[in-house]
Amino acid sequence: MEALPGDHRDAIIMWALAKLDVVAFVAASAAVAGAALLMLTLALVLKGAPPGIPVGPNLVELAVFFPGYSVSAVGALIGGAYASVVGGVAGFLLATFWNAAHALFVAVIRMRANLASYSID
């Protein structure tokens, strides 16, 4: 197997240790979480339920955490807004911890490289 040129090795290392853009990750997490709950709720509303059985008995339990949420068209919009906020907060925490872990990892690598370059002789 051929060794990669120095430029390719550096590019791979920089890509592997790249930091996450926190703002972009928050926006993406919020959009995905909000859209997911919106679509799930609307799918249940469109599907319906047999007479005498409530629509989405498990999903309606989210009303405990999201006041105003219900398995209805209006409830889907309210739930989507709440899920966007929760997804954004989760995305912020994940991106922040990810970047902190990578910064710590790079610091350890640099420290080990500096210590390895010293000679006792």
Phi, psi and omega in degrees: 000133182283147175281145179284145174299159183303323181296320181290321178298315179297320180296319179294317180294317180295323179292319182291330182254019182291145176278152175278142173281111188297316182296316180294321180292322177296314180298316180293317180296318179296317181295317182293315181294316179296315180295324181296311181292322177301311182291321179297317180293315179296326177296319178292323179295317180292323180292319180077190180211157176298156179303137178088353179246130181291150179281126176060060183297332179279319182290333180293342178294344176296343178298339176295321182264331182244091180302134180094350180283140172208165178275081178207175181295317178290320178297330178295320178292317179296314178296322177297322178293315178298315181296327177296318179295313180297318178296321178295317178295316178296320178296320178297313180297317181296314180294321180294314179294323178299312180295322178294319179295319179292323178296319178295318179298315179295321179297319178294318179298315179297318180296317179294323179293320178294319180292326180288337182279344179283146179237139179281334183300000000 
